């Protein structure tokens, strides 16, 4: 889950330090318990790497995950023969879970606790692939984050990320009808409370992501926003029915030029 249907939202002023504190606490205390773990080969609801095949051959490649969480996607990278595993996350508790999980699988990774927006000592022009599974949407500075990611990548390096599709956040399923509940153009920050945890988010338009990528020097190679029919067809839940009508997850693959 990144920015799914999470309940009643209250508009808030965006204060970077406050958002980092709120979201860092959420993931340290409640995150996995409340929303689970989204990790490769799944990009999010009803979209998978096994079907999309977006990653290049990872043999011998240096990879960096933005918002690495509990380390499950890093393990997936190791299974595909990546030579170096790196991850950054806002929550020290999440990183400790990642260390423990990777250790169980006899793996090690360079793990850094820091907001993705900030300078944190990651090497420049070093990585072949940077990726993020339902992590990028948490940033308080999309333009700055994409510029940093571009600086970490080698020339022609690949950047792949997924997030909750913005149209999904605007539409609610009511019986057999889809109803718009908010404006697609509203990118204001809001706070929601779920199961005793609080998080802060902004629902950005797809064009906001595309334009930020372009400004950072990326060229988009592919975008996926279709729900996998085989995956949705196996469920009759209201969420699956919604996913058959509109995208709930999107994935973008871009290259640094």
C-alpha positions as CSV (number, residue, x, y, z in Angstrom):
1,X,0.0,0.0,0.0
2,X,1.3,3.5,-0.7
3,X,-1.7,5.7,-1.0
4,X,-4.7,3.5,-1.2
5,X,-8.2,4.1,0.1
6,X,-7.2,4.6,3.8
7,X,-10.2,6.3,5.3
8,X,-11.2,9.8,6.4
9,X,-8.7,12.5,5.3
10,X,-8.0,15.9,6.8
11,X,-6.2,18.6,4.8
12,X,-2.9,19.8,6.3
13,X,-0.2,22.2,5.5
14,X,2.9,20.5,4.1
15,X,5.8,20.9,6.6
16,X,8.6,18.6,5.5
17,X,10.0,18.0,9.0
18,X,6.5,17.2,10.4
19,X,5.7,14.9,7.5
20,X,8.9,13.0,7.9
21,X,8.2,12.6,11.6
22,X,4.6,11.5,11.1
23,X,5.4,9.0,8.3
24,X,8.6,7.8,9.9
25,X,6.7,7.0,13.1
26,X,3.9,5.3,11.2
27,X,6.3,2.9,9.5
28,X,8.3,2.3,12.6
29,X,5.3,1.4,14.7
30,X,2.3,0.5,12.6
31,X,3.2,0.4,8.9
32,X,3.6,-3.3,8.2
33,X,0.9,-4.3,10.6
34,X,-1.6,-2.0,9.1
35,X,-0.9,-2.1,5.3
36,X,1.4,-5.1,5.0
37,X,4.5,-5.3,2.8
38,X,4.5,-4.5,-0.9
39,X,7.6,-6.0,-2.6
40,X,8.8,-7.4,-5.9
41,X,7.8,-9.3,-7.9
42,X,4.6,-7.3,-7.1
43,X,4.7,-3.6,-7.9
44,X,1.4,-3.1,-6.1
45,X,-2.2,-4.3,-6.5
46,X,-2.6,-6.4,-9.6
47,X,0.7,-5.5,-11.3
48,X,3.8,-7.8,-11.3
49,X,7.3,-7.9,-12.7
50,X,6.7,-11.5,-13.7
51,X,4.1,-10.2,-16.2
52,X,5.6,-6.8,-17.1
53,X,9.4,-7.7,-17.4
54,X,10.6,-4.1,-16.9
55,X,14.0,-4.8,-15.3
56,X,17.0,-5.4,-17.5
57,X,19.4,-8.4,-16.8
58,X,20.6,-7.7,-13.3
59,X,23.6,-10.0,-13.4
60,X,26.6,-8.1,-11.9
61,X,24.6,-4.9,-11.5
62,X,24.6,-2.4,-8.7
63,X,21.1,-1.7,-7.5
64,X,19.6,0.9,-5.1
65,X,16.1,0.7,-3.6
66,X,14.3,3.9,-2.5
67,X,12.1,3.1,0.5
68,X,13.5,-0.4,0.9
69,X,11.4,-1.3,3.9
70,X,11.8,-4.8,5.2
71,X,14.3,-5.9,2.5
72,X,12.1,-8.3,0.6
73,X,12.6,-6.6,-2.8
74,X,16.4,-6.5,-2.2
75,X,16.2,-10.2,-1.7
76,X,14.4,-10.4,-5.0
77,X,17.3,-8.5,-6.6
78,X,19.9,-10.9,-5.1
79,X,18.0,-13.8,-6.7
80,X,18.5,-12.1,-10.0
81,X,22.3,-11.9,-9.4
82,X,22.7,-8.2,-8.6
83,X,26.3,-7.7,-7.4
84,X,25.6,-4.9,-4.9
85,X,22.5,-4.3,-2.8
86,X,21.8,-0.8,-1.5
87,X,18.7,0.6,0.2
88,X,17.5,3.8,1.8
89,X,14.5,4.2,4.1
90,X,13.1,6.8,6.5
91,X,12.5,4.3,9.3
92,X,15.4,2.8,11.4
93,X,13.0,0.1,12.6
94,X,12.2,-0.9,9.0
95,X,15.9,-1.1,8.2
96,X,16.5,-3.3,11.2
97,X,13.8,-5.6,9.9
98,X,15.6,-5.6,6.6
99,X,19.0,-6.4,8.1
100,X,17.4,-9.3,10.0
101,X,15.5,-10.6,7.0
102,X,18.5,-10.4,4.7
103,X,20.8,-12.0,7.3
104,X,18.4,-15.0,7.4
105,X,19.1,-15.4,3.7
106,X,22.8,-15.0,4.1
107,X,22.8,-11.6,2.4
108,X,24.2,-8.2,3.2
109,X,23.3,-4.8,1.9
110,X,24.3,-1.2,2.4
111,X,21.4,0.3,4.3
112,X,21.0,4.0,4.9
113,X,18.5,5.6,7.3
114,X,17.5,9.0,5.8
115,X,14.7,10.8,3.9
116,X,15.0,10.2,0.2
117,X,14.9,14.0,-0.4
118,X,18.1,14.6,1.5
119,X,21.9,14.2,0.9
120,X,22.8,11.0,2.6
121,X,26.2,10.0,1.3
122,X,25.1,7.8,-1.6
123,X,27.7,7.6,-4.4
124,X,27.2,9.6,-7.6
125,X,27.1,8.0,-11.1
126,X,27.4,4.6,-9.4
127,X,24.2,2.5,-9.8
128,X,23.0,0.6,-12.9
129,X,19.4,0.4,-11.6
130,X,17.5,2.5,-9.0
131,X,14.0,1.3,-8.2
132,X,11.2,1.9,-5.7
133,X,8.1,-0.2,-5.0
134,X,5.3,2.0,-3.5
135,X,7.9,4.3,-2.0
136,X,8.3,7.4,-4.2
137,X,4.9,8.8,-3.4
138,X,6.0,9.5,0.2
139,X,8.4,12.1,-0.9
140,X,7.8,15.7,0.2
141,X,9.9,17.0,-2.8
142,X,9.3,15.1,-6.0
143,X,11.6,17.2,-8.2
144,X,14.4,17.1,-5.7
145,X,14.1,13.4,-5.2
146,X,14.2,12.6,-8.9
147,X,17.3,14.9,-9.3
148,X,19.0,12.9,-6.6
149,X,18.1,9.6,-8.1
150,X,19.5,10.8,-11.5
151,X,22.7,11.8,-9.8
152,X,23.1,8.3,-8.3
153,X,22.6,6.5,-11.7
154,X,25.3,5.9,-14.3
155,X,24.5,7.3,-17.8
156,X,21.8,5.2,-19.4
157,X,21.0,3.8,-16.0
158,X,17.4,2.6,-15.4
159,X,14.9,4.0,-12.9
160,X,11.7,2.0,-12.2
161,X,9.1,3.0,-9.6
162,X,5.5,2.2,-8.8
163,X,2.8,4.0,-6.8
164,X,-0.9,4.1,-6.3
165,X,-2.6,5.4,-9.5
166,X,-4.0,8.9,-8.8
167,X,-7.4,8.1,-10.5
168,X,-7.8,5.3,-8.0
169,X,-7.7,7.8,-5.2
170,X,-10.5,9.9,-6.7
171,X,-13.0,7.1,-7.2
172,X,-14.8,5.0,-4.7
173,X,-16.8,1.8,-5.4
174,X,-20.4,2.0,-4.1
175,X,-22.2,-1.2,-4.8
176,X,-21.9,-1.7,-8.6
177,X,-21.1,2.0,-9.3
178,X,-17.9,3.9,-9.4
179,X,-18.3,7.4,-7.9
180,X,-15.9,10.4,-8.0
181,X,-15.2,11.5,-4.5
182,X,-12.5,14.1,-5.0
183,X,-10.9,16.2,-7.8
184,X,-8.1,14.5,-9.8
185,X,-6.3,17.9,-9.8
186,X,-6.2,18.3,-6.0
187,X,-2.6,17.7,-5.0
188,X,-2.9,19.2,-1.5
189,X,-1.5,17.3,1.5
190,X,-3.8,15.5,3.9
191,X,-3.5,13.4,7.0
192,X,-5.4,10.1,7.7
193,X,-5.7,7.9,10.7
194,X,-5.9,4.2,10.3
195,X,-5.9,1.6,13.1
196,X,-4.3,4.0,15.5
197,X,-1.6,5.2,13.1
198,X,-1.4,8.5,11.3
199,X,0.2,9.3,8.0
200,X,0.5,12.3,5.6
201,X,0.3,12.1,1.9
202,X,-0.3,14.0,-1.3
203,X,-2.1,12.6,-4.4
204,X,-0.1,13.8,-7.4
205,X,-1.3,13.8,-11.0
206,X,0.4,11.5,-13.4
207,X,1.6,14.6,-15.3
208,X,3.4,15.7,-12.2
209,X,5.5,12.6,-12.1
210,X,6.1,12.7,-15.9
211,X,7.2,16.4,-15.8
212,X,9.4,15.9,-12.8
213,X,11.2,13.0,-14.5
214,X,11.8,15.1,-17.6
215,X,13.2,18.0,-15.6
216,X,15.6,15.5,-13.9
217,X,16.9,14.3,-17.3
218,X,15.0,11.1,-17.6
219,X,13.4,9.7,-20.7
220,X,10.4,7.5,-20.1
221,X,10.7,4.1,-21.8
222,X,7.5,2.4,-20.6
223,X,4.5,3.0,-18.4
224,X,2.1,0.3,-17.0
225,X,-1.3,1.2,-15.6
226,X,-3.3,-1.9,-16.6
227,X,-4.5,-4.3,-13.9
228,X,-3.6,-7.9,-14.6
229,X,-6.8,-9.6,-15.7
230,X,-5.7,-13.0,-14.4
231,X,-5.1,-11.5,-10.9
232,X,-8.3,-9.5,-10.7
233,X,-10.3,-12.3,-12.2
234,X,-9.5,-14.6,-9.3
235,X,-11.3,-12.4,-6.9
236,X,-14.8,-11.0,-6.6
237,X,-14.0,-8.4,-4.0
238,X,-15.1,-4.8,-4.5
239,X,-11.5,-3.8,-4.8
240,X,-10.9,-6.3,-7.6
241,X,-14.0,-5.2,-9.4
242,X,-12.8,-1.7,-9.2
243,X,-9.4,-2.7,-10.6
244,X,-11.1,-4.2,-13.6
245,X,-12.6,-0.8,-14.4
246,X,-9.7,1.5,-13.7
247,X,-6.0,1.3,-12.8
248,X,-5.2,1.2,-9.1
249,X,-1.4,1.0,-9.6
250,X,1.0,2.5,-12.1
251,X,4.6,1.7,-12.9
252,X,7.1,3.9,-14.8
253,X,10.4,2.8,-16.3
254,X,12.8,5.6,-17.3
255,X,16.4,6.0,-18.4
256,X,18.9,8.6,-17.4
257,X,20.3,10.4,-20.5
